[in-house]
Amino acid sequence: MAFSKSDRRKIYDRTTGYCHICKKKLSFENYGLLGLKGAWEVEHSNPKSIGGTNRLNNLYAACISCNRSKNNNSTRSARARYGRTRAPLSKEKRKEEKKGNSFLGGVIGGIIGSVAGPVGIGLGAAIGAKLGYDKNPDDD
């Protein structure tokens, strides 16, 4: 099926331009161009051959090698080969995670600071930021 440029953009942006299976960086301009750096295709999370649809919630950006090697297997098993359980986050979801993780860092900083004094506040904030700030839950 041919996807419009706007649909390809939505699919690409869902994972901030990374393959949803191996997390390799993709190039929007290299859609379907085998052999070019960052080349990608639209991948059906639930394959059409076993009942998957062309609805956007079933479509992800995947590098050509991941898409073609997945065949009719599940996305879960394809990601498991790379030790992953979820797709990379979109920009919007990444921002939501940052907010939550920043709050958590502040709470940790406050707790450590209340125990260790002024030096502990800085240390706690640094530890909290290191533990959570800009952390993608899929990076485990």
C-alpha distance (Angstrom), angle and dihedral (degrees) to the residues before:
residue distance angle dihedral
M1 . . .
A2 3.79 . .
F3 3.79 114.5 .
S4 3.79 122.2 -152.4
K5 3.78 118.5 -116.8
S6 3.82 90.4 -110.7
D7 3.82 91.3 52.2
R8 3.81 90.8 47.6
R9 3.82 88.7 51.0
K10 3.83 91.3 52.4
I11 3.80 91.2 47.7
Y12 3.83 92.3 46.7
D13 3.82 92.9 47.1
R14 3.83 93.0 51.5
T15 3.80 88.1 77.3
T16 3.82 97.8 27.3
G17 3.80 90.3 -109.7
Y18 3.80 99.0 -52.2
C19 3.79 129.2 122.3
H20 3.78 105.2 -99.7
I21 3.79 90.6 -141.5
C22 3.83 107.3 43.6
K23 3.86 99.3 10.8
K24 3.81 93.1 -125.9
K25 3.84 112.5 158.2
L26 3.80 112.2 -102.9
S27 3.80 131.5 -156.5
F28 3.80 115.1 -132.0
E29 3.81 91.1 -149.4
N30 3.81 92.5 54.6
Y31 3.80 95.7 65.1
G32 3.80 109.2 152.0
L33 3.82 94.4 -6.4
L34 3.80 103.6 130.8
G35 3.80 113.7 -149.6
L36 3.81 97.6 23.5
K37 3.79 122.5 113.7
G38 3.80 110.5 -92.9
A39 3.81 93.7 9.7
W40 3.78 112.4 166.0
E41 3.78 145.8 173.7
V42 3.77 135.9 -155.6
E43 3.78 108.1 -93.9
H44 3.80 125.0 -158.4
S45 3.79 108.6 -134.4
N46 3.78 88.9 -157.0
P47 3.84 102.6 36.1
K48 3.79 117.2 -119.7
S49 3.81 89.1 -130.3
I50 3.81 89.8 66.8
G51 3.79 98.4 40.2
G52 3.80 103.9 -72.1
T53 3.79 119.7 146.8
N54 3.79 138.1 -143.0
R55 3.80 91.0 -115.4
L56 3.79 112.0 131.5
N57 3.81 93.3 -117.3
N58 3.83 88.1 64.0
L59 3.82 95.6 48.1
Y60 3.80 127.5 87.1
A61 3.79 137.2 168.8
A62 3.79 112.2 -107.1
C63 3.77 132.9 172.0
I64 3.77 110.4 -105.6
S65 3.80 94.9 -110.5
C66 3.83 93.0 52.4
N67 3.79 92.8 45.0
R68 3.77 94.3 50.2
S69 3.79 96.2 41.9
K70 3.81 91.8 50.8
N71 3.82 92.1 65.7
N72 3.83 108.9 163.7
N73 3.80 94.5 -22.7
S74 3.76 122.7 117.1
T75 3.76 122.3 -91.8
R76 3.80 87.7 -124.2
S77 3.80 92.1 61.1
A78 3.82 92.2 43.9
R79 3.82 92.2 52.6
A80 3.79 91.3 44.0
R81 3.82 89.3 65.0
Y82 3.81 85.9 66.7
G83 3.80 95.6 40.1
R84 3.80 92.6 -107.0
T85 3.75 131.1 131.5
R86 3.82 103.4 -178.4
A87 3.79 140.7 33.7
P88 3.80 119.3 -100.8
L89 3.80 113.2 -88.7
S90 3.80 125.1 -101.2
K91 3.83 118.4 -119.1
E92 3.81 91.2 -99.7
K93 3.79 94.5 50.5
R94 3.81 90.7 43.6
K95 3.84 89.1 55.9
E96 3.82 90.3 50.5
E97 3.82 89.9 51.2
K98 3.81 91.4 49.1
K99 3.80 91.0 53.1
G100 3.78 92.2 50.5
N101 3.78 93.3 43.8
S102 3.81 92.5 46.7
F103 3.79 89.3 53.2
L104 3.79 89.9 49.4
G105 3.82 89.9 49.6
G106 3.79 89.8 52.5
V107 3.80 92.1 50.2
I108 3.79 91.5 49.7
G109 3.81 89.8 46.9
G110 3.80 90.5 51.3
I111 3.79 93.0 50.0
I112 3.79 94.4 47.9
G113 3.81 90.6 41.9
S114 3.78 92.6 53.4
V115 3.78 89.9 53.5
A116 3.82 100.3 38.4
G117 3.81 102.3 32.1
P118 3.81 127.6 -130.4
V119 3.80 95.0 -25.3
G120 3.79 88.4 51.2
I121 3.81 91.7 55.9
G122 3.80 91.5 60.5
L123 3.77 91.9 41.1
G124 3.80 92.3 47.6
A125 3.80 92.6 48.7
A126 3.81 90.4 49.8
I127 3.80 91.8 48.7
G128 3.80 91.8 46.7
A129 3.79 91.5 49.5
K130 3.79 91.5 47.8
L131 3.79 91.3 49.7
G132 3.74 97.5 48.6
Y133 3.76 120.3 -0.3
D134 3.82 111.1 115.9
K135 3.78 91.4 -7.4
N136 3.77 115.7 151.5
P137 3.82 109.3 -146.1
D138 3.81 87.4 -137.1
D139 3.82 91.9 63.0
D140 3.82 92.9 83.7
